[in-house]
Amino acid sequence: MKKNPNNLLFIALLFGLVITFLLNISFGQVAIPIKEVAKSVFGIGEVKDTWNYIILNFRLPKAITAMLVGIGLSISGLLMQTLFRNPLAGPYVLGLSSGSSLGVAFVIMGAAILPPFLANLFLSSLGILLASISGSLLVLSLVFLVSKKLKDTMSILIVGLMFSSFTGAIVSVLTYFSTAEQLQKFTFWSMGNLSNLSWIQIVILSSTVLVGATLSLLSIKSLDAFLLGENYAKSLGINIKKQRNLIFMATGILAGSITAFVGPIAFVGLAVPHISKLVFQTSNHKVLFFATMLLGALIMLFCDTVSQLPGFDFTLPINAITSILGAPVVIWLLVRKRGIS
């Protein structure tokens, strides 16, 4: 009986994901042997109290967050690239990231005009989180309203880009009038941060990623049809508007919640779907869905490991690392257009 090569690739990815996960937790300002990390994570032996505390309270939550971010952004990137049939479409093409940035910019840079007790509330981690979610939901709602009027999917793509430009312009005006302290805080948020989440926030983020991934899974059949155009999808009896709204909802939940919790993360959602297609040599979304999940989690863990600079006392911004590693990949993919399905 002939073996399916995809099964071997999935096994290799799972093995690589486990190793990268353990390495990610092992590296940092305090180096912890992988054997001790495995004992602590899987609860299979005695571990030093200090190591156990570092792993369970700091590194394990960050590693899980990195995996959730990689999974969510990669899936939403795949959805957008297939729906718009555009290899350069990413999870933020609808303007969700810009909406989140606008919400956070209003809170950080507008808090100065509020009474002190309200300003402290707005500038808390909860206030920034709610502002980011509100901005993302506002843009998503506007996209839904516009999509009801427009039948052409490419027109919706242009509208999303216009929303990004419009919100970006408002953020630019706000930054122009902001103080150095406000600008610094907003810049730090925009660089992305995986290490600020509590276990409760991780549970919430896990739930939103699960909901978004489930909605994406429901749209897999229509995604294969969308590759050949909307007319072909209609001929198969697919309700274009319903499926398009389902994909928008899944992308909004995934990209919006991730941006709210960790800030905008560049290139992962853009590059991973292409890497999945090149590795698995298929355009079948039943395969690509799970491939992008695994590769997204693995690549995000790898980027976070690199950002920790083992042996150094500082951590680089995660957004800088994903951009440094992601940009050459995207350039290479553009040069090798024939390799993109």
N, C-alpha and C positions, 0 to 999 in steps of 0.2 A: 504493500500500500504506500503510495507516494505521500511524503510529508509536506505539509504546508510550510513554506519558508517564512511566512509571516509569524507563525507560532514561535519559531526559533528567535526571530527578531524581538518579539514581545518578551520572551523569557530573558534575553540579553538585556533589554531595557529595564525590566524589573530588577534584575541582579545589579545593574549599574545604578539604579535609583536607590536601592538599599545601601550600597557602598557609599554613594555620594551623600546620602542622608547621615550616615554615621560619621563620615569625614567632616561634614559641615558642623556637627555638634562637637567633634573632637578639637577642631581648630579654634583659636582665639587667643586672647591675652594670656590665659592660663591653658596650656596644652594638656589635654586629657587623653590617655591611651584609648584607642578604639575598643579594645577589649572591655575596659571599664565603662565606656559609653554604652556598649551593647548590654552589659549587666544592668545598668541603671534604667535604660529605656525599656528593656524587656522584663525587668524585675527577676533576674535569674541568679543573683548573687549579692554579696556584700560589697559596697562601694564606700569610699571615704565620704564623710558627711559634707565636707566643703564641695567636693566634686559633684555629689548628688544634688546639692542645693543649686549649684551653677547650672547643671544640666536641666533639671526639672523646672526651674523658675525663670531661666533666661534663654538657654540655647534650644531646648526642645520646642518652646512656643514659637521662637523665630524660625526654626526649620519647618515646622508645620505651616506657618504663615507663608513662607517662601513657596512651599508646594502648592498651597491653595491659590496663591497669586499666579504661579506658572500655569496651573490647570485652567483657571478661569479666563485669563487673558488669551491663552492659546486657543481655547475653544471658541471664544468670541471672535478672535481673528480669523479663524477658519470659516465661521458663519458669514462674516462680512465679505471676505474674499470670494466666497462661492456665490452669495446673493448678488453682489455687484459685478461678478466676473472680472474683478480687478485685482491683479497680484499685489498691488501696493495699498489695498484697503486694509485697515487694521481695526482693533477693537474700539478706537476712539474716533473713528471716521464720522460718527453721527454727532460729534461735538460734546460727548459726555464728559470727557476730561476737562474741556474748556468750561463747561457748566460748573463742575466741581471747583475748578480754580477760581471762577467768579464768586462762588459762594464763600470760599475761604478768604478770598481777597477782601470782600465786603466786611467779613467779621474781623479780620486782623487789622485792616487799614481804616475801618470805620468805627472801631471800638473806642477810639480816642474822643469822639464826640458824645459818648454815652456817659451816664453817671458811673462812678467807680465800681459799685457792686454789680451793675449790669455788664460793664466792660470785663470784669474778672470772670463772670459767667460765660460770656461770649468767647473769651480767649482760653478757656479751659479746653482740655482734650475732647470733652463731650460736645462743647459748643462748636469747635472746629469740625468735628465729625458730622454733626447735624447740618452745619452749613454746607459741607461738601455733598452730603446726600441730597439736600434740598436743591442745590444748583444742578446736580446731575438729573434729578427727577424733573425739574423744570424744563431742561433741554429735551429730555426724552418725551415729555408730554407735548412739547411743541412739534417734535418730529412726527409723533402720532397724528396730531391735528393736520399737519401738512400732508402726510401720507394718504389721508382720506381724500384729499383733493387731487393728488397726483397719481396717475396710473403707472407712469414710467418710473422704474426703479432707479435709473441713472439720475433722474431729476432730484430724487430724494437724496442721493449721494451729494449732489451739488448743494442742496439746501443744508445738509449737515456740515459741509465745509464752510458755508456762509455763516452758520451759527457759530462755528469755531472762530472765524475771523471777527465776528461782531463781539462775542464775549471776550476774545483776546484783546480787542481794542479797548474795551471798558477796563479790563485788568491793567492795561498799559497806562491809562489815564489815572487810575487809582495809585499805581506804583509811582507815578510822577510826583504826586502830592504827598506821598508817604514819608515817614521819618526813616532814618537808617535802621533803627531797631525793628520797625514794622517790616521793612523790606527784607531784613535778614531772616526774620521769622517765616515770612512767606517763601523766601528762597529755600530755606531748609525743608519746608513742607513739600515744595515742588521737586526736591531731590529724591523723595521717597524714603521711607523708613519702615523696615520690617520688624523692628525690635520693641515697639511701644505697645504691643497688644497684650491685654490680660487674657486669662483663660476664658472669661465670659465673652470677651470680644471675639476670640478665636471660634467659640461655639457659634456665635451669630454669623461670622463670616463663613464658616463651614456650611451653615444652613442655607445662606444665600447662594453659595457656589453650588450646593447640591440641587437647589431649586432651578438655578440657571442651567446646569448641566442636564437635568431631567427634561426641561423644555427643549433644549438643543437636541436631545436624543429623540424626541417626538418629531422633530423636523428633518431627520436624516433622509428619509425616502424622497422628500421634496428637494433636498439639496442636490442629490444626484441628477434630478430632472432639471434643476436651475442651471446646471453646468452647460446644458444644450440650449438654453434660452427660455424665456417665459412662454413663448408660443408652443414650444414642445411640452413644457410642463402643463399648459392648459389642455393640450391634446390628450394627456394622460388623466385628465379629470381632477387635477390639483387646483384647489381654491387659492389663487395667487395672493389675494389680499389677506386672507386668513393666515396663510403660511408666512407671509412677509411680516405681519404683525407679531406672530409667534417668535420669529427670529429676532425682530427688534426688541421684544420683551426679554428674551433670553440674554441678548447682548447688553441691554440696559441693566439688568440685574447683576450680571457678572462684572462688567467693566465699571459700572457705577459704584457697586459696593466695594470693590477692590480699591478703586481710587479714593473712596471715602476713608477707608481704614489705613491705607499705606501710602497714599499719594499717587500721582501719575507715574507709571513705570513704562519706559520706552522700549520699543523694538521686539519685546518678547512675543506679543501677539501678532506682530508683522512677520517675523522671521520663522517662528516655530512651524506654522502650517506648511511652509515651503520645504523646510528641512524634512518634515514628515513625508511629504510627497516624494522627495528625492530618495529617502531611505527605504520606503516601502514600495516605491515605483507603482503607485496606484492612485486612482481618483475616486475609489469607492469610499464613501463617507462612513460606512460601518467600520472600516479599518482605520481611516484617518481620524475619526473621532477619538478612539482610544489611543492611537499613536500620538496625537497632539497632546492628550492628557499626560501621558507618561513622559514624553520629551519635554513638555513645558515644565513639569515639576522638576525633572532632572536638570535642565538648563538653568532654571531659576535658583536651585540649590547650589549649582556650580558657580553661578555669578555671585551669590551671597558668600560662598567660601572664599572666592578670590577677593571680594571686598574687605574681608577681615584681615588680609595680609598677614598670614601666620608668621609669628615672630616679632611683629610690630605692636605698638601700644595704641594704635588708632585704627578706625574703620572708615573706608571710603564710602561715599554715597552710592547706594545700590543703583540709582538711575544712571550714574556716570559709568558704572561697570557694564550694565546692559547695553548702553549706547556704544561704548568702546568695542565690545565684543559683537554687538548686533549689526552695527553699520557696515563693517567689512563683509558680513554674511549677505546682507541685502544687496550690496554692490556686486558681489560675486554672483548672486542669483540673477541680477539684471544682465550681467555679461553673458551668463549661461541661460538665456531665455528659453532655449529649447528644453531645458531640464524642468521648467515649470509647467505643470499640467494645466 
